[in-house]
Amino acid sequence: KMLVPNANRLAIYKALFKAGVLCAPKDVYKPKHDDIDVPNWHVIKLMQSLVSRGYAREKFSWQWYYWFLTDEGIEYLRNYLHFPEDVKPDTLMKQDKPLPRLPAHMGGRRE
């Protein structure tokens, strides 16, 4: 079993829950992750663990890992981090303002 300091585990889980997604380069020797102040291999290994338990989905492209929380993963992290039920990842929050429409000459709808 891999030992990851609890502070690093919490930092990774909080960042993942806040955004609902996480990415990392396939570089276990990288000293720090780009967005979180933890070693990159801690992120990769913790996310592999979440994927194996069905709490996240993984995509791999061009030497980068991309992880997405599942509904079960959201519940697991909410319980692990002791967040209330109304707290949701950013990927589940509705946007306040609508996206701008494309002009008709660029493929947008005409009215």
Buried (B, 14 or more C-beta within 10 A) or exposed (E): EEEBEEEBBBBBBBBBBBBBBBBBBEEEEBEEBEEBEBBBBBBBBBBBBBBEEEBBBEEEEEEEBBBBBBEEBBEBBBEBEEBEEEEBBEEEEEEEEEEEEEEEEEEEEEE
